[in-house]
């Protein structure tokens, strides 16, 4: 039972860390689709 709890805590920690990294790398949907980021050639 103790290993299940430790595994769950580790999985939650990894998920939070991965979410933070992805949010810092990728722009939000509002930034990605804003008119400021549109390139017209």
Secondary structure, DSSP 8 states (H G I E B T S, - for coil): -HHHHHHHHHHHHHHHHHHHHHHHHS--HHHHTSGGG----
